[in-house]
């Protein structure tokens, strides 16, 4: 197994995953900002600066299938209480390889650091860049373990026209490395857009943020 979360993510982006052995790997937080859990197929990774022995003992007390223990509400609640953090949702984690060429969409970069979308994105990401197009916004920034993450917004009156798919596809053309995204499991429309743009689901993620 790789030693750091970034190593694990880089391998997953190449299609190389942790062994499907029902185990749990505990690695240090990649930064003070980010802690949480990623569940791959039959193997979980907990990234936290808490004692690994505490993590394993707490998982052992979680009365559920060991393959799903790290995403069980009881374990996540215990982890949040221990770390004094919170999580909003369990997301589907997807990744897309970079694409050649330039985006066909007309994208205008927003350089104003005080723009509301720039300000909000910087709370969870570093090196944030934001582009606007008619009916939507595209965000790229460094998130968990320095991975390149994309987020998009589509105006209500511009939906159902393929703009979301075009925006997340454009992110792959703007990048020179794999692009990651966290998508709420219940947001079927967004999941379809990412999959149509060639992103692959690799696991689920519960990101814990400081209160």
C-alpha distance (Angstrom), angle and dihedral (degrees) to the residues before:
residue distance angle dihedral
X1 . . .
X2 3.82 . .
X3 3.80 115.0 .
X4 3.81 102.1 -129.4
X5 3.78 136.5 44.1
X6 3.79 90.7 -116.6
X7 3.81 90.1 54.8
X8 3.81 90.1 50.7
X9 3.81 91.9 49.1
X10 3.80 93.4 46.6
X11 3.79 89.7 52.2
X12 3.82 91.9 47.8
X13 3.80 90.1 51.8
X14 3.82 86.8 57.8
X15 3.80 91.0 49.1
X16 3.81 95.2 -102.4
X17 3.80 110.1 127.8
X18 3.80 136.1 -177.4
X19 3.81 113.5 -87.4
X20 3.81 113.4 -78.5
X21 3.80 90.9 -125.3
X22 3.79 101.6 125.6
X23 3.79 90.5 -106.7
X24 3.78 135.0 134.5
X25 3.79 125.0 -135.3
X26 3.80 118.7 -157.3
X27 3.81 117.1 -156.3
X28 3.82 131.8 171.7
X29 3.78 120.1 -92.7
X30 3.80 111.0 -90.2
X31 3.82 88.8 -137.6
X32 3.81 138.8 -2.5
X33 3.81 88.1 -102.7
X34 3.79 100.1 57.5
X35 3.80 130.6 58.8
X36 3.77 130.0 145.3
X37 3.78 149.1 98.1
X38 3.79 134.2 -68.6
X39 3.79 117.8 -166.5
X40 3.78 115.9 -158.3
X41 3.80 123.3 178.4
X42 3.83 105.3 -51.8
X43 3.81 92.8 -24.2
X44 3.80 131.3 80.6
X45 3.78 133.5 -160.4
X46 3.79 119.7 -153.4
X47 3.79 113.6 -165.0
X48 3.77 110.4 -162.6
X49 3.78 140.7 122.3
X50 3.81 90.1 -129.6
X51 3.80 120.0 112.0
X52 3.84 109.1 -76.1
X53 3.81 88.6 -142.1
X54 3.82 89.1 59.4
X55 3.82 90.3 50.0
X56 3.80 92.7 51.9
X57 3.80 94.2 43.9
X58 3.80 91.0 50.1
X59 3.80 91.0 49.2
X60 3.80 89.8 50.6
X61 3.81 89.5 55.5
X62 3.82 91.8 51.0
X63 3.79 105.9 102.8
X64 3.80 100.1 -142.3
X65 3.80 143.7 86.2
X66 3.82 107.2 -53.4
X67 3.82 90.8 -134.1
X68 3.81 89.4 64.3
X69 3.80 101.1 29.4
X70 3.82 96.8 108.7
X71 3.82 91.2 55.8
X72 3.78 94.0 44.5
X73 3.80 113.3 117.4
X74 3.80 91.7 -125.4
X75 3.78 93.8 57.1
X76 3.81 94.3 42.5
X77 3.80 90.4 49.1
X78 3.80 91.0 50.9
X79 3.81 90.7 48.1
X80 3.80 91.9 49.6
X81 3.79 91.9 49.0
X82 3.80 91.6 47.5
X83 3.81 93.9 48.7
X84 3.83 97.1 33.4
X85 3.76 89.9 -126.0
X86 3.78 136.5 123.3
X87 3.78 138.8 -144.7
X88 3.78 129.0 -149.2
X89 3.80 100.7 -157.4
X90 3.79 146.4 -26.9
X91 3.79 106.9 -98.3
X92 3.77 135.1 -160.2
X93 3.81 107.4 -116.0
X94 3.82 114.5 -140.6
X95 3.80 133.9 176.6
X96 3.80 135.3 -165.5
X97 3.79 129.5 -165.9
X98 3.82 119.1 -124.7
X99 3.79 117.4 -88.9
X100 3.81 128.8 -145.7
X101 3.78 123.1 -117.0
X102 3.76 133.3 36.8
X103 3.79 125.9 -68.3
X104 3.80 112.6 -92.3
X105 3.79 89.7 -143.6
X106 3.81 118.7 93.4
X107 3.81 101.1 -114.3
X108 3.80 123.1 -174.5
X109 3.80 114.7 -165.3
X110 3.80 116.0 -130.0
X111 3.80 107.2 -136.6
X112 3.80 98.1 174.0
X113 3.85 105.6 111.0
X114 3.79 89.1 -157.8
X115 3.80 94.8 57.7
X116 3.84 107.7 123.6
X117 3.82 93.5 -124.1
X118 3.81 91.4 50.6
X119 3.80 92.1 47.8
X120 3.81 94.2 48.9
X121 3.82 93.1 45.8
X122 3.79 92.9 52.5
X123 3.80 90.1 62.2
X124 3.81 89.3 71.8
X125 3.79 104.8 19.9
X126 3.79 142.3 44.3
X127 3.82 128.8 -139.6
X128 3.79 90.1 25.1
X129 3.82 120.1 -169.4
X130 3.79 123.0 -176.8
X131 3.80 130.4 -165.3
X132 3.79 128.6 -171.4
X133 3.78 129.6 -153.2
X134 3.77 131.9 170.9
X135 3.78 105.2 -64.4
X136 3.79 99.3 1.9
X137 3.81 153.6 48.3
X138 3.82 130.6 -135.4
X139 3.82 122.3 -156.6
X140 3.82 128.2 -168.9
X141 3.79 123.3 -179.0
X142 3.80 145.8 141.0
X143 3.80 110.1 -88.6
X144 3.80 133.8 160.0
X145 3.82 111.8 11.2
X146 3.79 89.7 -8.9
X147 3.79 94.0 -66.3
X148 3.80 115.8 154.5
X149 3.81 108.6 -108.6
X150 3.80 131.5 -168.4
X151 3.78 129.6 -154.3
X152 3.80 127.4 175.4
X153 3.77 137.7 -169.1
X154 3.79 124.6 -157.9
X155 3.79 121.6 -165.3
X156 3.78 114.9 -117.9
X157 3.80 92.9 -117.5
X158 3.84 91.3 51.5
X159 3.80 97.9 53.2
X160 3.82 127.7 113.4
X161 3.81 91.0 35.7
X162 3.80 100.6 94.7
X163 3.81 95.5 -101.8
X164 3.80 94.5 127.4
X165 3.81 91.1 53.0
X166 3.80 90.4 46.9
X167 3.82 92.1 50.9
X168 3.80 96.5 49.9
X169 3.80 89.2 44.7
X170 3.81 89.1 51.8
X171 3.81 88.8 54.9
X172 3.82 88.8 61.9
X173 3.80 89.6 53.3
X174 3.79 93.6 48.5
X175 3.81 92.2 51.5
X176 3.79 131.8 75.9
X177 3.82 93.0 -160.3
X178 3.81 139.2 39.2
X179 3.80 114.9 -56.1
X180 3.81 120.0 -142.1
X181 3.79 132.7 -160.1
X182 3.79 137.5 -178.7
X183 3.81 112.8 -143.1
X184 3.78 125.1 -173.5
X185 3.79 107.9 -111.6
X186 3.78 90.9 -129.1
X187 3.80 94.7 52.0
X188 3.79 95.9 92.6
X189 3.81 93.0 166.1
X190 3.79 92.2 57.4
X191 3.80 93.0 43.5
X192 3.79 90.4 53.2
X193 3.81 90.5 50.4
X194 3.81 92.9 52.3
X195 3.79 93.5 45.6
X196 3.81 91.6 47.5
X197 3.83 87.4 53.0
X198 3.81 91.0 54.9
X199 3.81 101.4 -98.9
X200 3.81 115.6 147.0
X201 3.82 124.5 -142.8
X202 3.80 109.4 -125.2
X203 3.80 103.8 170.3
X204 3.78 145.8 -52.1
X205 3.79 128.1 -73.2
X206 3.77 136.4 -159.1
X207 3.78 108.1 -167.0
X208 3.80 115.9 -160.0
X209 3.78 116.5 -151.0
X210 3.78 129.8 -169.4
X211 3.79 114.6 -95.7
